[in-house]
């Protein structure tokens, strides 16, 4: 008997459009914040502003989607703990050079990623949850102090997001007004 495979569920177009609209607004909001975050680091800024921001940015996007009534969760994958460390497994984002540590957002049957451009993908990438470029690890590998710093970073920018989106409805998924600058 031939093996049956289950086709991925189709996300309703209204949900996709609402999440896309919010993801684009969140991306525009985050772009100047990434520059602020990079200015606080020692060394050169990355060539792609979203680089090294995926954990904080994805956590922020989860909060924004949740506030809009969308069930969203933070996901990540780490293929190795250091550049020369042993492989933990095929986790994160798959590029031409292999698996890269990465964080993104999962909503229903979708992945919403507003930092995938650091790997040459679209600046706002909404794709099926089964996209082969993404593989979730079994745990957040960040040290507790870095997890706390990620949460604090989102707490610090959250009032700015709310200020930019004063007319946001937090009870209807995907409905909000205002542009994030």
Legacy VTK file of the C-alpha trace (Angstrom):
# vtk DataFile Version 3.0
C-alpha trace
ASCII
DATASET POLYDATA
POINTS 181 float
0.000 0.000 0.000
1.495 3.405 -0.917
2.447 5.699 1.906
0.004 8.581 2.264
1.279 12.025 3.032
-0.834 14.712 4.560
-0.923 17.993 2.677
-0.159 21.072 4.769
-3.226 22.976 5.897
-4.064 26.080 3.919
-4.114 29.306 5.897
-7.213 31.394 5.148
-6.325 34.362 2.981
-7.800 36.865 5.463
-5.528 35.577 8.223
-2.559 35.670 5.882
-3.352 39.244 4.815
-3.819 40.425 8.412
-0.565 38.827 9.565
1.248 40.190 6.524
0.005 43.720 7.187
1.084 43.566 10.825
4.431 41.964 9.939
5.226 44.757 7.466
4.282 47.419 10.040
6.431 45.685 12.673
9.361 45.495 10.257
9.145 49.243 9.533
8.925 49.961 13.253
11.963 47.796 14.026
14.333 49.132 11.366
15.419 52.264 13.321
15.470 50.266 16.550
17.947 47.813 15.041
20.256 50.747 14.342
19.931 51.801 17.999
20.701 48.276 19.156
23.749 48.057 16.876
25.055 51.435 18.046
25.215 50.007 21.570
27.520 47.194 20.451
31.234 47.389 20.090
32.576 46.767 16.626
31.187 47.433 13.186
27.480 47.430 12.425
26.380 44.545 10.210
25.749 45.071 6.510
22.131 43.945 7.007
20.508 45.844 9.915
18.341 42.888 10.964
21.434 40.739 11.592
21.928 39.677 15.231
18.425 40.901 16.164
16.193 37.928 15.370
15.616 36.807 18.975
14.507 40.207 20.262
12.668 41.084 17.074
10.749 37.807 16.989
9.818 38.180 20.649
8.534 41.686 19.858
6.551 40.363 16.872
4.953 37.676 19.060
3.820 40.411 21.454
2.456 42.580 18.615
0.587 39.683 17.019
-0.776 38.514 20.369
-1.983 42.040 21.176
-3.837 41.962 17.850
-5.541 38.707 18.846
-3.335 36.342 16.859
-2.083 33.151 18.492
1.676 33.432 17.967
4.700 31.740 19.503
8.451 32.359 19.485
10.581 29.677 17.846
14.297 29.248 17.353
16.942 26.837 16.282
20.652 26.703 17.042
22.842 24.302 15.049
25.921 24.865 17.265
26.680 26.901 20.390
29.826 28.504 18.936
31.442 28.905 15.521
33.811 26.020 16.186
31.498 24.094 18.522
30.061 20.659 17.809
26.881 20.371 15.765
23.711 20.143 17.873
21.644 19.248 14.841
19.985 20.684 11.753
18.255 23.606 13.469
17.618 27.265 12.656
17.526 28.687 9.144
19.017 26.744 6.221
21.202 28.823 3.894
23.458 27.842 1.011
26.280 27.430 3.547
24.309 25.345 6.048
22.174 25.822 9.138
22.366 29.205 10.897
21.116 30.116 14.377
17.854 31.970 14.027
14.567 32.912 15.702
11.171 33.474 14.091
7.442 33.484 14.878
4.974 30.669 14.342
1.261 31.458 13.855
-1.015 28.529 13.150
0.325 26.931 9.986
2.567 29.867 9.146
6.033 31.130 9.890
6.325 34.910 10.074
9.897 36.158 9.886
10.862 39.828 9.647
14.619 39.260 9.918
15.206 36.590 7.241
16.871 39.171 4.992
20.041 38.661 7.011
20.250 35.358 5.116
19.362 36.812 1.723
15.631 36.067 1.965
12.781 38.559 1.780
12.684 41.269 4.507
9.195 40.061 5.478
8.849 36.344 4.928
5.551 34.599 5.570
5.663 30.977 4.627
4.179 27.603 5.403
5.183 26.178 8.772
6.718 23.222 6.956
9.142 25.360 4.924
12.325 23.277 4.760
14.503 26.339 5.481
13.235 26.403 9.075
13.765 23.810 11.755
12.886 24.501 15.366
15.278 23.307 18.034
14.087 21.535 21.151
14.994 24.446 23.486
16.174 28.034 23.703
19.955 27.666 23.985
20.561 31.229 25.210
21.905 31.689 28.720
19.315 32.902 31.269
20.827 36.402 31.403
20.515 36.718 27.613
16.904 35.511 27.693
16.199 38.175 30.310
18.019 40.831 28.244
15.891 39.872 25.210
12.716 40.297 27.262
13.911 43.642 28.656
14.712 44.910 25.165
11.147 44.186 24.052
9.714 45.739 27.232
11.714 48.908 26.491
10.398 49.354 22.940
6.821 48.221 23.576
5.552 51.682 24.698
6.929 53.160 21.455
4.995 50.592 19.430
1.827 51.379 21.349
2.422 55.105 20.828
2.788 54.575 17.077
-0.375 52.468 16.978
-2.720 54.289 19.372
-5.783 53.275 17.398
-4.828 49.623 17.422
-7.598 47.239 18.237
-6.295 44.502 20.488
-9.469 42.446 20.239
-9.714 41.888 16.491
-6.932 39.930 14.799
-4.986 41.950 12.305
-6.865 45.210 12.655
-4.859 48.236 13.595
-4.222 51.634 12.182
-1.295 53.931 11.974
2.038 53.375 10.414
5.090 52.378 12.309
7.990 54.646 11.487
LINES 1 182
181 0 1 2 3 4 5 6 7 8 9 10 11 12 13 14 15 16 17 18 19 20 21 22 23 24 25 26 27 28 29 30 31 32 33 34 35 36 37 38 39 40 41 42 43 44 45 46 47 48 49 50 51 52 53 54 55 56 57 58 59 60 61 62 63 64 65 66 67 68 69 70 71 72 73 74 75 76 77 78 79 80 81 82 83 84 85 86 87 88 89 90 91 92 93 94 95 96 97 98 99 100 101 102 103 104 105 106 107 108 109 110 111 112 113 114 115 116 117 118 119 120 121 122 123 124 125 126 127 128 129 130 131 132 133 134 135 136 137 138 139 140 141 142 143 144 145 146 147 148 149 150 151 152 153 154 155 156 157 158 159 160 161 162 163 164 165 166 167 168 169 170 171 172 173 174 175 176 177 178 179 180
